[in-house]
Amino acid sequence: MAVTMRDVARAAGVSPKTVSNVMNGYPYIREETRTKVLAAIEALGYRMNISARNLKSGRTGIIGLAVPELSLPYFGELADQVIVAADEHGLTVMIEQTGADRDRELTVLSRPRGHLVDGLLYSPLGLGQEDIGQLKSNTPMVLLGERIFHSPVDHVMIDNIPATKAAVEHLLAIGRRRIAVLGVHPGEKVGTAAIRYDAYAEALTEHGLPVPLELAFTAGRWHRSTGARATEQLLASGLKFDAILALNDTLALGALRVLSQHGIRVPDDVAVAGFDNIDEASYSTPSLTTVDPGRAQIARTAVELLVQRMAGDDSEHQEIAAPYALHTRESTLGSH
């Protein structure tokens, strides 16, 4: 027969309520008592009935994480960091993918989820400013990313403008003046591509340089394949350039592959910089100069905010930008 809480209480010589308090981390328990209860739990192999506890508390102990695409390294590594941060609060993470599709992202918001999760971390790419009203929900929510600003929920974001400028200024500092950009989304107003491209243009202007509109190359989804395709188009154009700023690392990795295939030396002929500091950036050949957007800090801050909201905190919503760092590597500095 399954071991019960009463069995543990009997073995430890305490009440079932005391066993419950120990299992739930109640702080005001004598250390001697806590030690006896934990020893009895270990000896008997007792496991708390989580379902019963959650029914009683009205909590599931689970939070949701909705991201566009786990095959993109940034979101896969972000999910990993969220799981680590949630575990520190005793929470489990349920992940769903939206494919950056507006209809699927709206479905995530409209789906009843109170019986599934206690809160939601939500990273939309397909929604626009007109969808802000859809973010109002009875389920506590924290936004991740840059897609929507000034929304009615907490928002933890990448500090895109100064971070992108830091990458551009590094390229300028090593003497590059014709910087091509990969990953542009023409007509985009509030997305990451628009924010990073505008920051690139602003950095050039601030240094008294013209913005070479002809060196902006589009890529729909930011994958290695689209980065490679955009680089092929750049080379086929015959335009002169001495650097590439890829708006994320996977685009940059695709660019590095194509440049190598065409016998173009990096960074001697063309310097390459990316954005996201995915793990692969340290191990590419050459290793990739990139911006670390503070992914671990984003995950930790977002989970902490969500936990506060789940506990009933109704203070004014916050917009928090994580600290970034520029990592300079072989793709701009060469090997040493």
N, C-alpha and C positions, 0 to 999 in steps of 0.2 A: 504494500500500500504506500501511497505517496506520503512523504513526511509533511506534517502540518506545522503551522506556527505554534500551536499548542504543544506539540512534541518538543520543539526547540525550547519553549518556555519552561517546560517540565525539566528538561535536561540541564538548563542553566539555573534553575531555581528562581525564576523571575516570572512576571506576568506576561501574557501575550501582548499586552499594550507596550511593555518595555521592549520586547522583541521588535515590534512594529516601529517604535521610535528609533531603535538602532538601525534597522534596515533603511529607514528614510532619512538617516543622517541628522536626527534631532540632537542639537548641541549640548543640552543640559542633562547629560547622563554621566555618572561617575565612570572614570576610566576602568576601574575594576569590573564594574557591571558590563560595560561595553565589551571588554576582553572575554568575559565568560560567555556572553551571547554569541560573539563571533566564533569562539571556539566550538560552541554547540552547533552552530550553523555549519561549520566546516566538517565536524565529525559526523553529522547526520546527513550531509549533502542536501540541505534545504535550499529550495529555489522559490523566490517570491512569485506569486501568481500575478503577473503584471496586468493581465486583462481585468482581473477583479479589482486591482488597485485603481486602474484607470477608470473603470465604471464608477467607482465610488467618488473619485476626485473630479470626474468630468474632463480629464486630460488624457491624451493618447501617449504623450512622451515622444511624439514624432513631429518634426517640422518638414515642410516641403521646400524643395529647391527646384525652380523652373528655369532652365537655361536653353539657349537656342540649339546648341549642338555639342555633344560631348566629344565628337571626333576632332573638334578644334582644340588643340592643346591648351589654350588659355582656359577654356571652360572646364576641361577635364581636370586641370591642376587646381582651378578655383574650387571645384566640387570636392576635391581631396582636402583642401584647406578648410572648407566649411564642415566637412565630416569631423575633422580633428577638433575644430572649435566647438562644435555641437556636443561632441563626446565629453568635453570638459564640463558641460552643464547636464550631463546624463541624458542627452537627447539623441534620438536616431534620426537620420535624414532620408527622406523619400524623394528621389530625383525623377523629374520628367523633362522631356525634350519638346520644344515647340517648333523647331526647324526655322526660327526667325520668321514664321508665317503669322501675319496679323490675325487671321481668323482663329488659328490655334492658340495664339496668345490671349485673345479675348475669351476663348473657351476656358482657358485656365482660370481667368478671373470670374467667370460666371458659374463655374461648376461648384455645387455645394461641397464644402470640404471640412465642415466643422467636426464631423465624426471621424475624419481621417487624420487630420493634422491639427496641431495647436497654433501654428503660424506658418507664414510663407515668405521665403526669400525669392525674389522675382527679378529676372534679368531679361527684359523685353528688347527686341530689335525691330520688330515690325510695327509697333504702335507709334502713333503720332501725337502731337500736342492736342489734337481734337479728342483723344481717347482718355484724357486725364480723369474725367468723371467716372470712368469704368473702374478706377483704382479704389473707390470707396467700397469697403468690405467689412463684414463683421469679423472676419478672420484677421488677426494682426499680420501686418505685412511690412517688409523692408525692401525697397528697390535697390538693385545693383546696376551699375553701368550709367550711361549718359543719355539714354534715349529720351527721357522725359524729365523736365526740370520743373521745380516749384509745384510739386504734386502734393496731394493731401496725406502722404505717408513719408516715413523716414527714407532717406536716400543716401547710400554710401557709394561714392564714385571715384573714378580715376581722375587725377588732376591733369587732364589732357593738355591744356594750353601751355602751361610752363614746361611740362614734361616733353612735349613735342618740340618746343622752342629749344630746349636743352640739346636735343639730338641735332637740330639744324645748326645751332651755334657751334657744336662740336665739329660738324662737317666744314663749316666756314673757317673754324680755327685751324684746320689742317690744310687750308688753302683751296677748298673746293668752291666753285662758283656756279656751276651748271648742275643743279640738283634736280633729278627727275623724281617724281612721286608715283608710287604704285598703290592702287587700291581706292582711287577716287570714285565717288558715287555722284554723278552729275544730278543736280536738282535736289539733293538731300539738304534738309534744313537743320535738323536737330540730332542727327546720328553721329556716331563716332568718326566716320570718314569725313564728314563736313567739319567737325570740330578740329580734327588733326590737320586737315588741309589748310583751313583758315589760319591755324597757328603757324604752320610752315610759311604761308604767304606773309603773315605779319612779321615773322622773324627776319625774312629777307628784306622787307620794307624798312624795318628798324635799323638794318645795317646798310641802308642806302642802295640796295640792289633791286633790280626789276624782278617781277614775278614771271617766270617763263611759262606761260599758260600752255604752250605747246608740249611741255614736258610732264603734263598731268595725264596719267594713264589709268583707265578704269579697270576694276575687277569686281564682279558681283559678290560672290562668296569669297572670303579671304582664305583661300587654300593654297597649298604649294603649287597646284596645277594652274590656278589663275594667276599667281605671281609669275610662273614660268611663261604663261601666254602673254601677259602684259610686257614682260621683258623682251620676248621675241618681237612684239610690235614696236617696242622702243628701238631695238636694234635695226629693224626693217625700215624705220622712219628716216634713218640717216642723220638724225639730229645729233649734235654734239652734246655730250654730257660727261661729267667726271665724278658723279656720285648718284646713288639711289637712296631715297628715303622710302622704305616700305612701311605702310601704315600698320602692319603687324608682322610678327616674326615668320609666320608660315609663308606669307608673300615673299619675304626676304630670302627664305630658304629656296623657294622656287627660282628666284632671281639668281642666286649664287650658282645653282645648277646650270642655268642657261648661259651665264657669263663664262663659266668654265668650259662648256661645250664649244663655245665660239672662240676660245683661246684668249679671252680677255682676263687680264690679271687683276685680282682683288687683293689689296687695295691700290696697287701701283697704277693701274689704268682707271679703275672705277672703285670708289669707296662705297660700302653698303652698310646701312643702319636699319634696324627694325624697331619693333615696339612690342613689349609684353614680357620679355625675359623668360620665355619658356625654357624648360630644361634642355631641350635639344640645341638651343642657341650656344651653349657652352661647348658642345661637342661637334658642331658642324665644321667643315673645312673650307675656308678658314672659320675660326670661331666668330660669332656674330656680335657686333656692337649693338646694344639694344637698351631700351628703357625698361626698368623694373617698375611696374605701376603700383607696387605694394600689395600684391595679391593676398598674402597672409594677413596683413593688417585689415584689408577690406573684409575678408571672411570673418575675422575675429570681431571686428567692430559691428558688422551686420548681425551676427549671431547675438552679441551682447545687447544690441538695441532691440532685437526681436524678443529676447527673453524678458526684457523690461516691459515691453508692450504686452506680452502674454501674461505678465504679473499684474496688469492693470494700470500701468503708467500711462496717463493721458496728458502729459505735458506737451508743449509745442513740438511739432515735428522738426527733425534736424536734417540738414544737408551737409555731409561730411566728405571731404576729399582726402584720400589716403596719401601719405608722403611717397614720392617717387625717387628713383635713383638711376643715373645713367651709368651703364657698364660698358666701358670702352675695351674692345678686343681686336683681334687680328683683322677683321674685315674693314677697319678704318686705320688702324695703326701699324699693321703688318706684324710679322713674327719678330721676336726679340731674342 
